[in-house]
Amino acid sequence: MTSPSTNTAVTALAPDTLHTWISEHQDLVVIDVRSAAEFESVHIRGSYNVPLPLLSEHADELAARLGSRVVLACQSGARAEQARQRLGKAGIDTAYVLTGGVPGFAAAGGDVVKGKDRWDLERQVRLAAGCLVVLGLAGGKFISPRIRMLAGAIGAGLTFSAATNTCAMGQAISAMPWNKTAKEPTRESAILALPVNTDVKAKANADMIAAARA
């Protein structure tokens, strides 16, 4: 079996390794941190959809339910790495980030479930940013030179996004109506529906017994 590679920033897991883990480890939990619309379009069979904003809001509660074999997936790995960092602060420091995201897993022959075809969020961000830059340059030439500042603002925003590994434009676009589904995940439907690891259950039972005897 291929060993997952690690570095100071990301604990990465190759798609072929995840394919092996799915068949060998019953305690494996795969969490897809993309939007509900992206998840509905295509996702790894058996994975759980906990969008990054929801995960960030309930990271402590989520970490309390998970065991040590957790794999985080998104479109390219960027959002999954953000999720890994948030879970790390909540006590889960052994989560893996799927390299290549869900598309990489599918390309490697992994079992995925396909639904309605949609543009992924990262592609939408590239389109929006490109259109705004073109608009700023064209407006600066034909309307007013000041409009060129729009292109500069987009460039600065993308630079900040890369430096902080965040994306305000992506969060804004994810709230658009076409990126919503009829069944948007909630705390109850996403986090509380996750299986509780047996070690977590055992520890909780032990704590209850100890408290009762105290």
Backbone as a printed PyTorch tensor [residue, N CA C, xyz], in Angstrom:
tensor([[[  0.8410,  -1.1960,   0.0000],
         [  0.0000,   0.0000,   0.0000],
         [  0.8690,   1.2370,   0.0000]],

        [[  0.4920,   2.2410,  -0.7900],
         [  1.2460,   3.4660,  -0.8650],
         [  1.1140,   4.2410,   0.4180]],

        [[  2.2410,   4.7240,   0.9500],
         [  2.2130,   5.4940,   2.1790],
         [  1.8900,   6.9300,   1.8660]],

        [[  1.0420,   7.5890,   2.6570],
         [  0.7170,   8.9820,   2.4230],
         [  1.9300,   9.8490,   2.6570]],

        [[  2.1510,  10.8340,   1.7920],
         [  3.2730,  11.7290,   1.9540],
         [  2.8800,  12.8730,   2.8510]],

        [[  3.8320,  13.4140,   3.5950],
         [  3.5540,  14.5040,   4.5080],
         [  4.5800,  15.5980,   4.3290]],

        [[  4.2110,  16.8330,   4.6510],
         [  5.1480,  17.9210,   4.7550],
         [  4.6460,  18.8450,   5.8380]],

        [[  5.2870,  19.9940,   6.0110],
         [  4.9400,  20.8600,   7.1260],
         [  3.5720,  21.5000,   6.9490]],

        [[  3.0500,  21.5490,   5.7090],
         [  1.8000,  22.2500,   5.4690],
         [  0.6160,  21.2990,   5.3170]],

        [[  0.8020,  20.1910,   4.6130],
         [ -0.3210,  19.3440,   4.2490],
         [ -0.0090,  17.8780,   4.5230]],

        [[ -0.9460,  17.1720,   5.1030],
         [ -0.8600,  15.7230,   5.1980],
         [ -1.6760,  15.1820,   4.0350]],

        [[ -0.9840,  14.7390,   2.9860],
         [ -1.6560,  14.3940,   1.7290],
         [ -1.8820,  12.8970,   1.6080]],

        [[ -2.9690,  12.5520,   0.9480],
         [ -3.2950,  11.1550,   0.6960],
         [ -3.5860,  10.9880,  -0.7900]],

        [[ -2.8910,  10.0630,  -1.4390],
         [ -3.0720,   9.8330,  -2.8700],
         [ -4.4020,   9.1310,  -3.1350]],

        [[ -5.0280,   9.3840,  -4.2890],
         [ -6.3080,   8.7450,  -4.6120],
         [ -6.2550,   7.2270,  -4.5670]],

        [[ -5.1590,   6.6160,  -5.0400],
         [ -5.0970,   5.1580,  -5.0300],
         [ -5.0330,   4.6090,  -3.6100]],

        [[ -4.4110,   5.3870,  -2.7010],
         [ -4.3690,   4.9600,  -1.3050],
         [ -5.7440,   5.0350,  -0.6740]],

        [[ -6.4880,   6.0940,  -0.9780],
         [ -7.8540,   6.1980,  -0.4620],
         [ -8.6980,   5.0480,  -0.9860]],

        [[ -8.5160,   4.6890,  -2.2380],
         [ -9.2730,   3.5720,  -2.8150],
         [ -9.0290,   2.2980,  -2.0080]],

        [[ -7.7930,   2.0860,  -1.5980],
         [ -7.4500,   0.9080,  -0.7860],
         [ -8.0450,   1.0170,   0.6140]],

        [[ -7.9510,   2.1790,   1.2010],
         [ -8.4750,   2.3820,   2.5560],
         [ -9.9760,   2.1430,   2.6220]],

        [[-10.6950,   2.5680,   1.5880],
         [-12.1540,   2.4030,   1.5920],
         [-12.5420,   0.9350,   1.7050]],

        [[-11.7850,   0.0760,   1.0710],
         [-12.0930,  -1.3560,   1.1060],
         [-11.5280,  -2.0590,   2.3310]],

        [[-10.5510,  -1.4560,   3.0030],
         [ -9.8660,  -2.1430,   4.1000],
         [-10.2230,  -1.6280,   5.4950]],

        [[-10.6940,  -0.3850,   5.6020],
         [-10.8860,   0.2140,   6.9280],
         [-12.3340,   0.6540,   7.1190]],

        [[-13.0270,  -0.0080,   8.0170],
         [-14.4190,   0.3340,   8.2820],
         [-14.5620,   1.6220,   9.0900]],

        [[-13.4800,   2.0330,   9.7580],
         [-13.5510,   3.2450,  10.5740],
         [-13.2260,   4.4990,   9.7680]],

        [[-13.0140,   4.3590,   8.4700],
         [-12.6800,   5.5010,   7.6200],
         [-13.8860,   6.4250,   7.4470]],

        [[-13.6570,   7.7310,   7.5700],
         [-14.6870,   8.7380,   7.3140],
         [-14.1320,   9.7220,   6.2900]],

        [[-14.8200,   9.8430,   5.1590],
         [-14.4340,  10.7990,   4.1190],
         [-15.3960,  11.9740,   4.1770]],

        [[-14.8730,  13.1600,   4.4070],
         [-15.6890,  14.3670,   4.5170],
         [-15.4200,  15.2660,   3.3130]],

        [[-16.4620,  15.5770,   2.5820],
         [-16.3890,  16.4520,   1.4190],
         [-16.7770,  17.8610,   1.8630]],

        [[-15.8360,  18.7990,   1.7840],
         [-16.0790,  20.1410,   2.3170],
         [-16.5150,  21.1320,   1.2350]],

        [[-16.8640,  20.6440,   0.0560],
         [-17.3600,  21.5300,  -0.9900],
         [-18.8060,  21.9430,  -0.6930]],

        [[-19.3330,  22.8050,  -1.5340],
         [-20.7320,  23.2300,  -1.3690],
         [-21.6680,  22.0620,  -1.6510]],

        [[-22.9000,  22.2110,  -1.2060],
         [-23.8940,  21.1570,  -1.4240],
         [-24.1450,  20.9380,  -2.9120]],

        [[-24.1110,  22.0220,  -3.6960],
         [-24.3430,  21.9030,  -5.1320],
         [-23.2130,  21.1090,  -5.8010]],

        [[-21.9670,  21.3680,  -5.4020],
         [-20.8380,  20.6290,  -5.9540],
         [-20.9190,  19.1570,  -5.5570]],

        [[-21.2890,  18.9210,  -4.2960],
         [-21.4260,  17.5490,  -3.8090],
         [-22.5030,  16.8120,  -4.5780]],

        [[-23.6050,  17.5090,  -4.8550],
         [-24.7070,  16.8970,  -5.5900],
         [-24.2830,  16.5510,  -7.0190]],

        [[-23.3900,  17.3560,  -7.5830],
         [-22.9300,  17.1270,  -8.9480],
         [-22.1070,  15.8470,  -9.0530]],

        [[-21.1660,  15.6710,  -8.1380],
         [-20.3520,  14.4480,  -8.1070],
         [-19.6820,  14.3520,  -6.7460]],

        [[-19.6870,  13.1580,  -6.1600],
         [-19.0110,  12.9670,  -4.8790],
         [-18.5550,  11.5230,  -4.7340]],

        [[-17.6290,  11.3160,  -3.8390],
         [-17.1180,   9.9770,  -3.5510],
         [-18.2040,   9.1820,  -2.8400]],

        [[-18.4590,   7.9790,  -3.3300],
         [-19.5120,   7.1520,  -2.7310],
         [-19.1950,   6.8930,  -1.2480]],

        [[-20.1800,   7.1570,  -0.4140],
         [-20.0090,   6.9400,   1.0170],
         [-19.4620,   8.1340,   1.7700]],

        [[-19.1240,   9.2140,   1.0700],
         [-18.5840,  10.3930,   1.7390],
         [-19.7080,  11.2240,   2.3510]],

        [[-19.3410,  12.1000,   3.2790],
         [-20.2920,  12.9670,   3.9670],
         [-20.0370,  14.4110,   3.5690]],

        [[-21.0960,  15.1440,   3.2810],
         [-20.9600,  16.5360,   2.8780],
         [-21.0790,  17.4660,   4.0840]],

        [[-19.9620,  18.0820,   4.4500],
         [-19.9350,  19.1050,   5.4970],
         [-19.2160,  20.3060,   4.8890]],

        [[-19.9500,  21.2310,   4.2490],
         [-19.3090,  22.3780,   3.6100],
         [-18.3800,  23.1330,   4.5560]],

        [[-17.3250,  23.7090,   3.9950],
         [-16.3000,  24.3580,   4.8090],
         [-16.8560,  25.3770,   5.8030]],

        [[-17.7850,  26.2600,   5.4210],
         [-18.3120,  27.2070,   6.4190],
         [-18.9840,  26.5080,   7.6020]],

        [[-19.7180,  25.4280,   7.3300],
         [-20.3800,  24.6800,   8.3930],
         [-19.3560,  23.9750,   9.2700]],

        [[-18.3420,  23.3970,   8.6450],
         [-17.2750,  22.7280,   9.3990],
         [-16.5510,  23.7170,  10.2910]],

        [[-16.2580,  24.9010,   9.7540],
         [-15.5330,  25.9040,  10.5290],
         [-16.3340,  26.3430,  11.7500]],

        [[-17.6360,  26.4550,  11.5760],
         [-18.5000,  26.9080,  12.6690],
         [-18.6190,  25.8670,  13.7690]],

        [[-18.5680,  24.5760,  13.3960],
         [-18.7790,  23.5070,  14.3790],
         [-17.5650,  22.5740,  14.4550]],

        [[-16.3660,  23.1180,  14.2860],
         [-15.1540,  22.2890,  14.2470],
         [-14.9610,  21.4910,  15.5350]],

        [[-15.2000,  22.1050,  16.6820],
         [-15.0050,  21.4090,  17.9610],
         [-15.9690,  20.2380,  18.0990]],

        [[-17.2280,  20.4760,  17.7520],
         [-18.2370,  19.4140,  17.8520],
         [-17.9340,  18.2900,  16.8680]],

        [[-17.4980,  18.6600,  15.6740],
         [-17.1610,  17.6630,  14.6700],
         [-15.9640,  16.8360,  15.1070]],

        [[-14.9490,  17.4930,  15.6280],
         [-13.7440,  16.7900,  16.0650],
         [-14.0550,  15.7970,  17.1780]],

        [[-15.0410,  16.1140,  18.0080],
         [-15.3990,  15.2350,  19.1180],
         [-16.0500,  13.9460,  18.6490]],

        [[-16.5230,  13.9000,  17.4060],
         [-17.2110,  12.7260,  16.8900],
         [-16.3060,  11.8360,  16.0410]],

        [[-15.1820,  12.3720,  15.6110],
         [-14.3600,  11.6680,  14.6370],
         [-13.2330,  10.8720,  15.2830]],

        [[-12.8370,   9.8190,  14.5920],
         [-11.6990,   9.0280,  15.0140],
         [-10.4290,   9.5370,  14.3600]],

        [[ -9.4500,   8.6660,  14.2050],
         [ -8.1470,   9.0750,  13.6940],
         [ -8.0120,   8.9030,  12.1870]],

        [[ -8.9530,   8.1960,  11.5470],
         [ -8.8180,   7.9570,  10.1070],
         [ -9.8530,   8.8070,   9.3650]],

        [[ -9.4940,  10.0690,   9.1460],
         [-10.3750,  11.0340,   8.4980],
         [ -9.6890,  11.5580,   7.2390]],

        [[-10.4350,  11.5740,   6.1350],
         [ -9.9270,  12.1120,   4.8730],
         [-10.8270,  13.2560,   4.4470]],

        [[-10.2300,  14.3970,   4.1260],
         [-10.9510,  15.5860,   3.7040],
         [-10.7850,  15.7720,   2.2060]],

        [[-11.8830,  16.0390,   1.5160],
         [-11.8520,  16.1700,   0.0600],
         [-12.5750,  17.4310,  -0.3740]],

        [[-12.1060,  18.0150,  -1.4720],
         [-12.8070,  19.1440,  -2.0910],
         [-12.5730,  19.0530,  -3.5930]],

        [[-12.4410,  20.1830,  -4.2680],
         [-12.2520,  20.1510,  -5.7140],
         [-10.7820,  20.0040,  -6.0900]],

        [[ -9.9120,  20.7320,  -5.3830],
         [ -8.4900,  20.6960,  -5.7210],
         [ -7.5990,  20.4000,  -4.5270]],

        [[ -8.1180,  20.5900,  -3.3250],
         [ -7.3270,  20.3800,  -2.1210],
         [ -7.2180,  21.6220,  -1.2500]],

        [[ -7.4970,  22.8040,  -1.8140],
         [ -7.3350,  24.0520,  -1.0650],
         [ -8.3120,  24.1490,   0.1020]],

        [[ -9.5910,  23.9200,  -0.1690],
         [-10.5850,  24.0010,   0.9090],
         [-10.4070,  22.8710,   1.9160]],

        [[-10.0060,  21.6980,   1.4320],
         [ -9.7610,  20.5730,   2.3390],
         [ -8.6130,  20.8850,   3.2870]],

        [[ -7.5910,  21.5910,   2.7980],
         [ -6.4790,  21.9740,   3.6600],
         [ -6.9220,  22.9890,   4.7030]],

        [[ -7.7850,  23.9250,   4.3250],
         [ -8.3420,  24.8510,   5.3160],
         [ -9.1070,  24.0810,   6.3830]],

        [[ -9.8820,  23.0860,   5.9670],
         [-10.6390,  22.2710,   6.9190],
         [ -9.6890,  21.5020,   7.8330]],

        [[ -8.5990,  20.9880,   7.2750],
         [ -7.6280,  20.2450,   8.0830],
         [ -7.0400,  21.1360,   9.1720]],

        [[ -6.7310,  22.3780,   8.8210],
         [ -6.1710,  23.3020,   9.7980],
         [ -7.1760,  23.6200,  10.8990]],

        [[ -8.4390,  23.7810,  10.5400],
         [ -9.4580,  24.0780,  11.5440],
         [ -9.6790,  22.8890,  12.4760]],

        [[ -9.7080,  21.6910,  11.9030],
         [ -9.8550,  20.5030,  12.7470],
         [ -8.6270,  20.2990,  13.6180]],

        [[ -7.4650,  20.6710,  13.0990],
         [ -6.2400,  20.5600,  13.8860],
         [ -6.3120,  21.4150,  15.1450]],

        [[ -6.8620,  22.6090,  15.0160],
         [ -7.0150,  23.4800,  16.1800],
         [ -8.0450,  22.9260,  17.1580]],

        [[ -8.9490,  22.0670,  16.6470],
         [ -9.9860,  21.4780,  17.4960],
         [ -9.5560,  20.1310,  18.0790]],

        [[ -8.3400,  19.6990,  17.7600],
         [ -7.8300,  18.4690,  18.3560],
         [ -7.6370,  17.3040,  17.4120]],

        [[ -8.0830,  17.4090,  16.1490],
         [ -7.8770,  16.3500,  15.1650],
         [ -6.6520,  16.7070,  14.3340]],

        [[ -5.5110,  16.1320,  14.6790],
         [ -4.2720,  16.4730,  13.9780],
         [ -3.7940,  15.3490,  13.0540]],

        [[ -4.6770,  14.3970,  12.7640],
         [ -4.2800,  13.2660,  11.9070],
         [ -5.1360,  13.1790,  10.6450]],

        [[ -5.8820,  14.2340,  10.3250],
         [ -6.7170,  14.2040,   9.1250],
         [ -5.8570,  14.3090,   7.8720]],

        [[ -6.2910,  13.6590,   6.8090],
         [ -5.5800,  13.6760,   5.5330],
         [ -6.3350,  14.5140,   4.5140]],

        [[ -5.5940,  15.1220,   3.6140],
         [ -6.1720,  15.8870,   2.5060],
         [ -5.9980,  15.0740,   1.2270]],

        [[ -7.0920,  14.8180,   0.5290],
         [ -7.0500,  14.0280,  -0.6970],
         [ -6.4160,  14.8500,  -1.8230]],

        [[ -5.2950,  14.3940,  -2.3400],
         [ -4.6280,  15.1040,  -3.4230],
         [ -5.4550,  14.9810,  -4.7070]],

        [[ -5.5810,  16.1070,  -5.4070],
         [ -6.3660,  16.1000,  -6.6370],
         [ -7.8440,  16.2140,  -6.4190]],

        [[ -8.2740,  16.1900,  -5.1570],
         [ -9.6890,  16.3340,  -4.8480],
         [-10.5510,  15.2210,  -5.4190]],

        [[-11.8380,  15.4780,  -5.4610],
         [-12.7980,  14.5000,  -5.9810],
         [-12.5330,  14.1870,  -7.4540]],

        [[-12.2190,  15.1890,  -8.3060],
         [-11.9130,  14.8680,  -9.7080],
         [-10.7200,  13.9290,  -9.8510]],

        [[ -9.6990,  14.1350,  -9.0180],
         [ -8.5270,  13.2630,  -9.0730],
         [ -8.8650,  11.8370,  -8.6800]],

        [[ -9.7370,  11.6870,  -7.6810],
         [-10.1580,  10.3560,  -7.2520],
         [-10.9450,   9.6710,  -8.3550]],

        [[-11.8410,  10.4160,  -9.0060],
         [-12.6330,   9.8530, -10.1020],
         [-11.7340,   9.4600, -11.2710]],

        [[-10.7380,  10.3100, -11.5860],
         [ -9.8360,  10.0240, -12.6960],
         [ -8.9830,   8.7930, -12.4190]],

        [[ -8.7320,   8.5110, -11.1310],
         [ -7.9340,   7.3500, -10.7530],
         [ -8.7680,   6.0750, -10.6990]],

        [[-10.0340,   6.1510, -11.0970],
         [-10.8870,   4.9740, -11.1090],
         [-11.6800,   4.7650,  -9.8370]],

        [[-11.7130,   5.7810,  -8.9610],
         [-12.4600,   5.6650,  -7.7180],
         [-13.9610,   5.6770,  -7.9470]],

        [[-14.6930,   5.1170,  -7.0100],
         [-16.1510,   5.0110,  -7.1190],
         [-16.7920,   6.3360,  -6.7180]],

        [[-17.4310,   7.0080,  -7.6690],
         [-18.0990,   8.2740,  -7.3950],
         [-19.5570,   8.2020,  -7.8130]],

        [[-20.3620,   9.0760,  -7.2130],
         [-21.7790,   9.1900,  -7.5420],
         [-21.9720,  10.4980,  -8.3030]],

        [[-22.5720,  10.4190,  -9.4850],
         [-22.7530,  11.6080, -10.3120],
         [-24.2260,  12.0130, -10.3460]],

        [[-24.4330,  13.3370, -10.3020],
         [-25.7740,  13.8830, -10.3780],
         [-25.8510,  14.9650, -11.4280]],

        [[-26.5520,  16.0380, -11.1320],
         [-26.7060,  17.1420, -12.0600],
         [-25.3740,  17.8370, -12.2840]],

        [[-25.0200,  18.0400, -13.5590],
         [-23.7380,  18.6530, -13.8980],
         [-23.7630,  20.1440, -13.5880]],

        [[-22.7850,  20.6060, -12.7920],
         [-22.6390,  22.0160, -12.4480],
         [-21.1760,  22.4140, -12.5240]],

        [[-20.9250,  23.7010, -12.7250],
         [-19.5680,  24.2010, -12.6130],
         [-19.1620,  24.1730, -11.1490]],

        [[-17.9430,  23.7140, -10.8750],
         [-17.4710,  23.7440,  -9.5020],
         [-17.1840,  25.1860,  -9.0940]],

        [[-17.1140,  25.4250,  -7.7840],
         [-16.9880,  26.7740,  -7.2510],
         [-15.6920,  27.4410,  -7.6860]],

        [[-14.6050,  26.7020,  -7.7250],
         [-13.3150,  27.2860,  -8.0950],
         [-13.3220,  27.7540,  -9.5540]],

        [[-14.0200,  27.0340, -10.4130],
         [-14.1320,  27.4670, -11.8130],
         [-14.9610,  28.7340, -11.9130]],

        [[-16.0090,  28.8270, -11.1160],
         [-16.8260,  30.0230, -11.1100],
         [-16.0240,  31.2450, -10.6240]],

        [[-15.1510,  31.0300,  -9.6400],
         [-14.3150,  32.1220,  -9.1400],
         [-13.3720,  32.6150, -10.2320]],

        [[-12.7710,  31.6800, -10.9670],
         [-11.8660,  32.0850, -12.0500],
         [-12.6110,  32.8910, -13.1180]],

        [[-13.8360,  32.4520, -13.4450],
         [-14.6290,  33.1730, -14.4350],
         [-14.9710,  34.5760, -13.9500]],

        [[-15.4350,  34.6910, -12.7130],
         [-15.8170,  35.9950, -12.1700],
         [-14.6220,  36.9380, -12.1130]],

        [[-13.4850,  36.4300, -11.6250],
         [-12.2980,  37.2710, -11.5330],
         [-11.8380,  37.7190, -12.9170]],

        [[-11.8310,  36.8060, -13.8780],
         [-11.4220,  37.1530, -15.2380],
         [-12.3330,  38.1900, -15.8620]],

        [[-13.6390,  38.0410, -15.6820],
         [-14.6020,  38.9950, -16.2410],
         [-14.4220,  40.3830, -15.6280]],

        [[-14.1760,  40.4330, -14.3170],
         [-14.0030,  41.7200, -13.6610],
         [-12.7220,  42.4160, -14.1190]],

        [[-11.6620,  41.6510, -14.3430],
         [-10.4110,  42.2360, -14.8370],
         [-10.6120,  42.7930, -16.2420]],

        [[-11.2420,  41.9970, -17.1190],
         [-11.5200,  42.4670, -18.4830],
         [-12.4100,  43.7040, -18.4560]],

        [[-13.4270,  43.7080, -17.5880],
         [-14.3220,  44.8540, -17.4590],
         [-13.5540,  46.0920, -17.0140]],

        [[-12.6470,  45.9140, -16.0570],
         [-11.8640,  47.0450, -15.5730],
         [-10.9520,  47.6180, -16.6380]],

        [[-10.2930,  46.7560, -17.4030],
         [ -9.3910,  47.2240, -18.4590],
         [-10.1640,  47.9060, -19.5870]],

        [[-11.2920,  47.2880, -20.0020],
         [-12.0930,  47.8740, -21.0760],
         [-12.7260,  49.1870, -20.6340]],

        [[-13.2360,  49.2200, -19.4070],
         [-13.8330,  50.4460, -18.9000],
         [-12.8110,  51.5560, -18.7550]],

        [[-11.5810,  51.1740, -18.3730],
         [-10.5300,  52.1670, -18.2400],
         [-10.1390,  52.7880, -19.5620]],

        [[-10.2850,  52.0220, -20.6220],
         [ -9.9220,  52.5320, -21.9470],
         [-11.0320,  53.3470, -22.5720]],

        [[-12.2680,  52.9000, -22.4350],
         [-13.3730,  53.5310, -23.1550],
         [-14.2420,  54.4580, -22.3010]],

        [[-14.1740,  54.3550, -20.9900],
         [-15.0490,  55.1750, -20.1460],
         [-14.2360,  56.1240, -19.2710]],

        [[-13.4640,  55.5580, -18.3570],
         [-12.6620,  56.3910, -17.4590],
         [-11.4470,  55.6000, -16.9750]],

        [[-10.2650,  56.2120, -16.9710],
         [ -9.0660,  55.5090, -16.4890],
         [ -9.2160,  54.9850, -15.0630]],

        [[-10.0800,  55.6160, -14.2790],
         [-10.2580,  55.1820, -12.8970],
         [-10.8300,  53.7720, -12.7920]],

        [[-11.5710,  53.3590, -13.8150],
         [-12.1810,  52.0340, -13.7670],
         [-11.1090,  50.9480, -13.7860]],

        [[ -9.9120,  51.2940, -14.2560],
         [ -8.8200,  50.3150, -14.2490],
         [ -8.4620,  49.8670, -12.8340]],

        [[ -8.8510,  50.6800, -11.8700],
         [ -8.5800,  50.3110, -10.4800],
         [ -9.2860,  49.0110, -10.1160]],

        [[-10.3760,  48.7030, -10.8320],
         [-11.0910,  47.4570, -10.5730],
         [-10.1870,  46.2580, -10.8340]],

        [[ -9.4260,  46.3220, -11.9490],
         [ -8.5050,  45.2300, -12.2630],
         [ -7.4350,  45.1050, -11.1910]],

        [[ -6.9450,  46.2510, -10.7060],
         [ -5.9460,  46.2280,  -9.6430],
         [ -6.4950,  45.6560,  -8.3510]],

        [[ -7.7420,  46.0010,  -8.0510],
         [ -8.3670,  45.4870,  -6.8310],
         [ -8.5340,  43.9730,  -6.8910]],

        [[ -8.9040,  43.4730,  -8.0740],
         [ -9.0470,  42.0260,  -8.2320],
         [ -7.6940,  41.3350,  -8.0720]],

        [[ -6.6590,  41.9250,  -8.6710],
         [ -5.3150,  41.3600,  -8.5200],
         [ -4.8680,  41.3340,  -7.0780]],

        [[ -5.1250,  42.4250,  -6.3530],
         [ -4.7610,  42.4780,  -4.9370],
         [ -5.5480,  41.4480,  -4.1360]],

        [[ -6.8390,  41.3070,  -4.4990],
         [ -7.6630,  40.3290,  -3.7950],
         [ -7.1840,  38.9030,  -4.0080]],

        [[ -6.7910,  38.5830,  -5.2360],
         [ -6.2870,  37.2390,  -5.5260],
         [ -4.9620,  36.9830,  -4.8050]],

        [[ -4.1250,  38.0140,  -4.7270],
         [ -2.8520,  37.8790,  -4.0060],
         [ -3.0970,  37.6150,  -2.5270]],

        [[ -4.0340,  38.3770,  -1.9390],
         [ -4.3830,  38.1840,  -0.5320],
         [ -4.9730,  36.8040,  -0.3170]],

        [[ -5.8000,  36.3610,  -1.2550],
         [ -6.4240,  35.0450,  -1.1620],
         [ -5.3750,  33.9390,  -1.1340]],

        [[ -4.3600,  34.0770,  -1.9960],
         [ -3.2990,  33.0670,  -2.0280],
         [ -2.4590,  33.0990,  -0.7610]],

        [[ -2.1690,  34.3110,  -0.2550],
         [ -1.3240,  34.4510,   0.9250],
         [ -1.9950,  33.9140,   2.1780]],

        [[ -3.3220,  34.0850,   2.2710],
         [ -4.0510,  33.6670,   3.4740],
         [ -4.7790,  32.3380,   3.3030]],

        [[ -4.7380,  31.7850,   2.0880],
         [ -5.4300,  30.5390,   1.7790],
         [ -6.9210,  30.6370,   2.0860]],

        [[ -7.4910,  31.8010,   1.7410],
         [ -8.9240,  32.0170,   1.8880],
         [ -9.4590,  32.5710,   0.5710]],

        [[-10.7700,  32.6480,   0.4470],
         [-11.3310,  33.1850,  -0.7850],
         [-12.6940,  33.8210,  -0.5050]],

        [[-12.6740,  35.1450,  -0.3140],
         [-13.9130,  35.8600,  -0.0490],
         [-14.8460,  35.7990,  -1.2490]],

        [[-14.2780,  35.8570,  -2.4730],
         [-15.1070,  35.7910,  -3.6640],
         [-15.8070,  34.4380,  -3.7510]],

        [[-15.0900,  33.3780,  -3.3970],
         [-15.6940,  32.0520,  -3.4190],
         [-16.8390,  31.9380,  -2.4290]],

        [[-16.6730,  32.5230,  -1.2410],
         [-17.7430,  32.4850,  -0.2540],
         [-18.9620,  33.2490,  -0.7420]],

        [[-18.7110,  34.3760,  -1.4270],
         [-19.8240,  35.1630,  -1.9460],
         [-20.5490,  34.4200,  -3.0630]],

        [[-19.7890,  33.8050,  -3.9690],
         [-20.4020,  33.0900,  -5.0880],
         [-21.1550,  31.8600,  -4.6030]],

        [[-20.6520,  31.2200,  -3.5590],
         [-21.3180,  30.0180,  -3.0500],
         [-22.7050,  30.3270,  -2.5090]],

        [[-22.9600,  31.6000,  -2.1630],
         [-24.2670,  31.9910,  -1.6350],
         [-25.2610,  32.3350,  -2.7380]],

        [[-24.8110,  32.3120,  -3.9930],
         [-25.7060,  32.6370,  -5.0960],
         [-26.7640,  31.5430,  -5.2830]],

        [[-27.9430,  31.9150,  -5.7770],
         [-29.0520,  30.9460,  -5.9030],
         [-28.7080,  29.6980,  -6.7030]],

        [[-27.8990,  29.8440,  -7.7710],
         [-27.5860,  28.6660,  -8.5930],
         [-26.6360,  27.6960,  -7.8970]],

        [[-26.0600,  28.1210,  -6.7700],
         [-25.1940,  27.2340,  -6.0040],
         [-25.8960,  26.6630,  -4.7770]],

        [[-27.2010,  26.7930,  -4.7470],
         [-27.9890,  26.2480,  -3.6570],
         [-28.7460,  25.0230,  -4.1300]],

        [[-28.9870,  24.1030,  -3.2210],
         [-29.7730,  22.9180,  -3.5240],
         [-30.9900,  22.8840,  -2.6160]],

        [[-31.8900,  21.9810,  -2.9100],
         [-33.1040,  21.8660,  -2.1070],
         [-32.7920,  21.3550,  -0.7000]],

        [[-31.6670,  20.6640,  -0.5560],
         [-31.3070,  20.0850,   0.7370],
         [-29.9440,  20.6110,   1.1780]],

        [[-29.9090,  21.8750,   1.6010],
         [-28.6760,  22.4530,   2.1070],
         [-28.3290,  21.8120,   3.4520]],

        [[-27.0710,  21.3900,   3.6450],
         [-26.6810,  20.7440,   4.9010],
         [-26.8550,  21.6850,   6.0970]],

        [[-27.2860,  21.1240,   7.1970],
         [-27.3830,  21.8510,   8.4620],
         [-26.5390,  21.1040,   9.4890]],

        [[-26.4520,  21.6660,  10.6840],
         [-25.7200,  20.9800,  11.7530],
         [-26.3100,  19.6040,  11.9960]],

        [[-27.6350,  19.5220,  11.9960],
         [-28.2900,  18.2490,  12.2830],
         [-28.1110,  17.2390,  11.1540]],

        [[-28.2610,  17.6880,   9.9150],
         [-28.2070,  16.7610,   8.7930],
         [-26.7830,  16.3900,   8.3980]],

        [[-25.8190,  17.2360,   8.7220],
         [-24.4400,  16.9750,   8.3030],
         [-23.5800,  16.4340,   9.4380]],

        [[-23.4720,  17.1750,  10.5120],
         [-22.5400,  16.8060,  11.5790],
         [-23.0980,  15.7140,  12.4740]],

        [[-24.3500,  15.8680,  12.9110],
         [-24.9150,  14.8660,  13.8170],
         [-25.2110,  13.5490,  13.1090]],

        [[-25.2090,  13.5620,  11.7640],
         [-25.4470,  12.3280,  11.0160],
         [-24.1800,  11.5180,  10.8360]],

        [[-23.0340,  12.0990,  11.1770],
         [-21.7730,  11.3770,  11.0350],
         [-21.6980,  10.2300,  12.0340]],

        [[-21.0840,   9.1160,  11.6330],
         [-20.9190,   8.0060,  12.5790],
         [-19.9470,   8.3860,  13.6770]],

        [[-20.2650,   8.0210,  14.9070],
         [-19.3810,   8.2890,  16.0320],
         [-18.3750,   7.1550,  16.1320]],

        [[-17.1030,   7.4770,  16.1570],
         [-16.0500,   6.4770,  16.2390],
         [-16.1970,   5.6430,  17.5070]],

        [[-15.9210,   4.3590,  17.4080],
         [-16.0800,   3.4650,  18.5550],
         [-15.1860,   3.8640,  19.7240]],

        [[-13.9740,   4.3550,  19.4410],
         [-13.0850,   4.7980,  20.5180],
         [-13.6750,   6.0110,  21.2220]],

        [[-14.3270,   6.8990,  20.4350],
         [-14.9690,   8.0690,  21.0270],
         [-16.1240,   7.6380,  21.9170]],

        [[-16.9170,   6.6670,  21.4320],
         [-18.0260,   6.1550,  22.2350],
         [-17.5150,   5.5340,  23.5370]],

        [[-16.4530,   4.7480,  23.4400],
         [-15.9150,   4.0800,  24.6200],
         [-15.4320,   5.1010,  25.6440]],

        [[-14.7660,   6.1550,  25.1590],
         [-14.2740,   7.1880,  26.0720],
         [-15.4360,   7.9150,  26.7250]],

        [[-16.4830,   8.2010,  25.9370],
         [-17.6430,   8.8970,  26.4880],
         [-18.3220,   8.0480,  27.5590]],

        [[-18.4530,   6.7370,  27.2950],
         [-19.0660,   5.8360,  28.2770],
         [-18.2290,   5.7600,  29.5410]],

        [[-16.9050,   5.6970,  29.3630],
         [-16.0140,   5.6380,  30.5180],
         [-16.1200,   6.9080,  31.3550]],

        [[-16.2260,   8.0540,  30.6970],
         [-16.3530,   9.3210,  31.4070],
         [-17.6720,   9.3670,  32.1830]],

        [[-18.7400,   8.8270,  31.5800],
         [-20.0410,   8.8140,  32.2500],
         [-20.0050,   7.9360,  33.4920]],

        [[-19.3540,   6.7720,  33.3530],
         [-19.2560,   5.8450,  34.4860],
         [-18.4420,   6.4810,  35.6040]],

        [[-17.3190,   7.1130,  35.2310],
         [-16.4700,   7.7500,  36.2330],
         [-17.2180,   8.8780,  36.9390]],

        [[-18.0270,   9.6310,  36.1730],
         [-18.7760,  10.7210,  36.7770],
         [-19.8440,  10.2050,  37.7230]],

        [[-20.4490,   9.0580,  37.3600],
         [-21.5050,   8.4780,  38.1900],
         [-20.9370,   7.9540,  39.5060]],

        [[-19.6880,   7.4490,  39.4570],
         [-19.0710,   6.9000,  40.6630],
         [-18.5000,   7.9830,  41.5680]],

        [[-18.2470,   9.1530,  40.9800],
         [-17.6210,  10.2330,  41.7490],
         [-18.5750,  10.7760,  42.8230]]])
